[in-house]
Structure formats: structure tokens, C-alpha cells
Amino acid sequence: VFVQSDVPGHSELSWILTCCSYTGELSRMTQFKQKSKEKESAPTGLFMYPVLMAADILLHRATHVPVGKDQEQHLELTRVFARRFNNMYGVEYFPESQPYNFGADLVKIPGLDGTGKMGKSENNGIFLADSDEAIRKKVMRAVTDSGPTEPDSPLSEGVANIFTIMQAVSAPDTVAFFREQYARCEIRYGDLKKQLAEDIIKAIAPIRERIEAIKGDEAYLRRVVSEGAEKARASASQTVADVREIMGIRPF
């Protein structure tokens, strides 16, 4: 566990990467474009977010980064920055970080409101610390439609999202059963949501129990924060020292 907040060198590396970036490539980031359409003027922080994320990654010369599908584009830009710096100074210093999901494909969990991704800011998500009852209520309010009227009808976005979530937490035969029900126009969304809620609860319960156990152990949390901060400072300090030397910045 790394604590990034007072880690030396993050601002300096962010500035260096800013000099290696172009406005055109930053403006093409999907999340920036989406947010820009929703507001008259997007904040500068959103525009520069990929640079700051790249600094977080490259500061520790990470080779693998646990991210979801929605962050894949940002990670690709991180590799662009790494290659650009290496080519600029004729070195092979920064690795090209790869996305990691325990050997599986990257996933994007959609929101319960029928659009976009699941997230706190969108108020359309299920959280790992949610109670069983909270999960059931959220899932039962998930957006669907009036149901298929013809066999093998295409899925609406809301229903497709529910099936995507189900694929992440339910058994394959459960998913197959409800898909067949939909294809036959026999789907009952209430039954689908009840099954999904119970499968989410089953998947989340061990994680929630571990969260509660860790939250109650203040000594452990203090130790992890302290050790993580120490490791992060050591890693970051070495990277910044190496980058300064590569760039020819002499210490005074």
C-alpha cells in the first residue's frame, strides 16, 4: 500500500510529463470529451488528470497497473509518455506499464441507471461496504424497459447493463437461463433483479467482512499507512533522482 499524498517528487514529475504532453492528445481522452459535452466549460483538473495519473504510475516505475476498462486509454497515454521520455533522452528508463486484472480481460461495470459506468459521483453504484438490504433496494431500482415483444429482440441499454453485471457475479448457467427467458419473451425482470441482487451479495459478503475487520484494527491501519508511506517515499525519491540525472539537472 502506497500513500501518495506527501510523496516527494510527484509535482516535479507531473511538470516534466506536462512538458512531454500535447493538448491535442489530452483533449481526445474519452472521459474529458464526455464531461466537456455535459458542461459549458470543463475544469482544467479534468483535462490534466491523465498526466497526474501517469505521474502516479511512472513515479514508481510500475510495470503492471490494476485498472478497469474505462482507464485503459489513460494507461495507453502513460505508455506514450514513457516512450517519449525514453526516446527524448536516449534511455530505457521508464517501463511501458500494462493493465492487470489477475490474468483476465479488463472489465467495465455499468451503472444501475442504464447508462455509463458504475460510480460514486454518478450515484448509480453498488459499494463493497453496502448492506445486503441496501444492495437489494439498489438492484430492484435498476433501469430496465417494458420487456421484449418479439423473440430474439435486441437488448435495450438498461437490460444489457444488467446482464453485464450478472456475467461478473453470477454462474454461467444462471446467465444463460435468463438470456433464454429474454429471447423467448418470457423474462420477468423482477425475478432477474432478485437473482442478481443475491448473487452480488454472495460475491461482496467476504470482501465486506474483511473491510469491517480491517476498519476495526487501528494499529494495523497505522502500521500499513506508515510502512506504505516509507516505501513510496523511497521509490519516488530514487525515480526523481534518476530522472534529474538523465535530464542533466545538477544538484546544488
N, C-alpha and C positions, 0 to 999 in steps of 0.2 A: 504494500500500500504506500503510495507516494502522496505527500502533502505538497501541493504546488504553490500555495499562497505565499510565501516569503522565500521561495527558492531563488537564489541569486542567478542572474543571467537571463531570466526569461524575457525581460523587457529588451535587453540588448539583442538577443537572438531574434525576437519579434521584429525589431528595427532592421536587422540585417536581411531577414526574409522579405520584409516590405520592399526593400531595395531590389530584391530578386523577383518581385511580382509585378504584374501589369494589370491595369484597370480593366482591360477587356476580358481577361480570364476570370477575374473576380466577379465581374458583372454577369458572367454566364453561369454562375453557380445556381443550381435549381432552387434552393431554399431562398436565396436572395431575390431571384426573379419572382417567386410566388409571393413573398411578403411585399415586394415592391408594387405588385398589382393590387394588393389589398389596401395599401396606404398611399396617400399623396406623395409622401417622401419617406423613404426607408432610412433608418438610423445608420450612421457610419459604422457603429459597432457590428451590425449585421453584415455590412459589406466586408469588414476586415476580419470577421470571425474565422474564415478558413486559414488566414495567416496565423492567428493566435493558436488555432488548433494544431497547425503544422509545427509551431514553436514548441508546444507541449510535447509533441511526439519526437521531434528531432533533438530536443534538448537532452533527451536520454538515449538517443540513437536507437530507438525501438525498431526491432525487426518485424514484429507482429503486433497488431492492434485489435482488440476486441470491439468491433463496431457492428452496427446494423446496416442493412441495405441502403438506408437513407443517407449514411455517412460515407458511402463508397466513393462518391465524387470528390469529397473533401480529401479523402486519403490519396486519391489519384493526384490531386494538386500537391499534396505533401511530397509525393514521389517526384513530381515535376520540379519542385523547389530543391529537393536533394540533388537531382541530376544537374540542375542549373548551377548550383553552388560548386559541385564537384568539377563540372566542365570549366567553369569560370577560373578556378584556381588549379586545375590540373591534378586533382587528387581523387581518391576513392574513399572519402571520409564518411559521409552520411549514407547509411543503407537505405534501400528503397523499401519502405515499410509495407507489409502486406496485411490485408484484413484477415482476421482469425475468428472462427466460430466453432472451435473444438472439432475441426476437420469437416464440418458440414457447410452447406451453402449459406450465404448470408440471408437473413430474413428481414422482412419489414412487416410489423404487426399493425394492421389498420385500426382506425378508431371505431368506436361503437356508434358514432353519429353518421356512419355511412360514407364518409369522405376522409381523405388524408391518412396520416399515421396516428397511432395511439400516443397521446402525450398529456402531460400535466397542464400545459398552457392552453391546450385546446379543450380541456375539461371533457375528454372523451375516452379516458383510460381506466384501466384496472391496475391497481398498485399491489406490489408484493406484500404489503402490510395490511391490505384490506381484510375485513372480517368476512366470514362466509356469507352472512346476510347482505352485506354491502355488495359483494360480488353478484349475488343473485339478483338484487334490485337493479344493478347497472346493466346486467346482461338482458334482463327482461325489458328494459327500455331501449335496447339496441334497435337501430333503424332497419326495417325490412321493406316489404311492399304488400300489395293486396294478394299476392300469390300468382303462380303461373296459370295461364288459361289454355295453353296448348302443350302437348307432350314435347319434351326436349327443348323447352324455351330457354333462351339465354338468361343468365343470372343478372339481376339488377346490381348496381354497385353495392348497395347496402347488404344484400343477401350474399353476394360474392365475398364481402369482407368477413361476414360471419363464418363462412366456410373456410376462409383463410385462417382465421383464429382457431377454428376447430381442427384444422390439419396440424396446428402446432401443439395441441394439447390432448387431442382425442385419439383413440385407437383407429387404425385404418379401416377396420370393418364398420366402426360407428360412422365414420365419414362416408363410406360407401353406401351404407343404409340410407342416410338422409339424402344423399345425392340421387339415389334411385327413387326415393319418395318424391323429390322435386321433379325429376324427369317424368314421372307418371302423373303429375299434378295432384299428388296425394299428400303433399307436405303440410304439416301442421307446425307453424312457426313457434307456437308455444312449447311444443314438445322439443323442438330443435334447441330453443334457448335454454330450457330446463336441463337438457343433457349437456349443453355447452357449459353452463354455469357449474354443474357438478364436476365436470372434467377439469375446468380451470381451478376449482377449489382443491381438487386432488393434486394437481400439479404444483400449486402455490403453497399448500399447507406446510411441507417440510422447510421451505425457504422462510416462510413467516415465523415458524417456530425458532429457526436459527437466528433470525433478526431479533426476536424478542430476547433470546438468550444472550446475545452479544450486547444489546442495549442495556441489559441489567448488570453487566460486568464492567464497571467504570475503570477498574485497574487495568483490565485488558485493553480497553479503548485508549486509555492514556499511553500505554506502552506501545501500541500499534502506531498511534499518531507520532510519538516521539521517534521511534525507530524508522518509520517511513520518511519523516522529515529529514532525518540524518542521512539516509540513503539517497534521497532526492537531491539534497544539497551537494553531496559528494559527486554524484553523477553529473549534475548540472555544472558544477564548478569545473570539472575536468573538460566537459564539452566546450564551455566558453573559453577556457584557456587554450585548448587546441585550435578553435576557430580563430582566435586572435593571432595565434602564431601563424596559421595558414594564410591569413589576410595581411600579415606583416605589421600588425599593430604591436608596437613595442611597449613593454611595461615601464612605468616611471617610478 
